[in-house]
Amino acid sequence: MTSAMNKRAITRRPGKSYRQCISCHPLRDTIDIKLVHEQHSKYRQTLRELGLEVVEAPPDDENPDACFVEDNAVVHGNHALICRMGAMSRRGEVDVIEGVLKEYLKTRRASDPATVEGGDVIHLPDRLISGVSERTNLDGIKQMRDCLGVTVDSIVDPNMMHLKSYVTYLGNDTAIATKRFAGHQALKGLSIIVVPDAEAYAADTLTVNGTVILPYGNPKTERLLRDAGFDTVAIDMSEFEKCGGAITCLSIIL
């Protein structure tokens, strides 16, 4: 998906509180809501500057993790699988996002016993790679494959929340990954940029029309990306990191 020209991004502005967001980050109680909104505004601006139409779903104050729209759906071609999220507290988020996606795509809902979240799914031009994780199970992968009509390879680690925290696809047959999964068989055939251990958070990147968006404050990773021939834009994600979120979490790219 990232190797083609992207046209549109679905986003959702943050709500007013993050006191009940799902996060184990040690600084989760220090989230600055004003800064959250400033950083999300910059994120939307960056997507527009890179050529995307940004479609904003209304904020959801009842579900504090609702701005992490990526987990609500998996998109491939002109189809979207509306996720049955592994975190039960987040299942109320999908109704509005499904309504937005129906304007552009054919949609189908994942059903019990599947659990699946978009944060586990890496989009390559000819296939998907999905984590089997805390949030996505094998039934979820089967329904994803059947709904979207695409090959879905898997990386199994029940101790991870989402695969994209460790691996993202950059385009040009290249991925970026932490050491944890850099040598995994599912990535065979791809060139792998391995992020330094101290900058592991920078493995979650978003490539939009040939430019890689990464979190600010990871100069070694940015240098590796530029040395590999990629243009980069670094944006501050400090408050979303405290929420357990990252660059890809905040949009569904169509």
Summary of the structure (lengths in Angstrom):
residues: 254
radius of gyration: 16.5
end to end distance: 8.2
largest distance: 45.1
contacts: 876
relative contact order: 0.18
helix: 32%
strand: 25%
